[in-house]
């Protein structure tokens, strides 16, 4: 579970494209907090800190407590925009959340025990179908990743979402099918032929 991080911000009195450009010239990133039945609040974030948070990873699954003056608001990032040329942050959207709120998030998939998969050890390849999994989960229980154990998997074995142990209380956002996470693909005919030719080559040819 990701820890709640503190984030300081300033109030933005003006909105619009011109105001946003002026904010960026000051070394800040325009942002907005919305949701929970309250009016949207326009804020500005420190540019360098925001860039570090985004590129550190897990930004969209991290809960922040944004401090604006004397008020603190618990939020989660819903979206951010990067400059198409410089890849620097130009805007962030935050969603207000309550402590017991349930939200939908995209969580990355991590794979372990590749060396304990007979299929992979015999030259197969891991075909990842879903690099992220959508989960409905409590806001205070968002996992950093979903772990898939490849131990014992043979050629053509498939890992479905039902095979993955999810955090307590978390359910997939896709509920109408047992979707595929990954498969173990056998070597192609060309790869198998090349391996066979290498194995049959004379010893002196192999040395050459």
C-alpha positions, 0 to 999 in steps of 0.5 A: 500500500502506498503511504499518504504523501504531503504536498504543499500548494498555492491558491490560484486566483486566476484561471484560463490559458493566459493565467496558466502560462503566467503560473508556469513562468513563475516555476509552478504547475497549474492544477485543480482539485475536484470532486466530493460534491464541492466546487473545483479548487484551482491551485499551483504546485512547485514545478521541480517537486511535481516533476520528481513525483511524476517520474518517481513512479506510482504517481497515479496510485499515490494518495496526497494530502494537499496543504493550501494555507491552513486547509488540508485535502486528501486527494489522488491524481486522476490525470496529468499533462506533459509538454509534448516536446520537453516532457515536463509537467504542465497540468495536474488533476486531483480527485478529492477522496474521503478516508473510507472512499472506494476508487478505481485505479490502474495498478502495474503488474510485476512478475516473479520467479521467471527462473522457476518457469520450465517453459521460460527455461526451455526457451519460451517467452513471456507474453504480457497481455496486461501490463496494468490491472484496473482495480476497485479498491479502498483509497487507503489500501491501494497496492503499489503493484500486483504480483504474478508468480510464474513458478511452474508454468509450462509452454502455452500456460496462461495466467488469468486475473482469477489466478492472481491474489489481490489485496483484501477488499480489491476487485477487478474493474472488469467483472464480465470475463476472466481476462488474461494477464500473460501467457508462456509462448513456446519458441517459434519454428525458426528459433527451434530450427536455429537452436537445433542447427547450433546443437548439431554443428561440429565442435570445431565449427562451434569454436569458429 
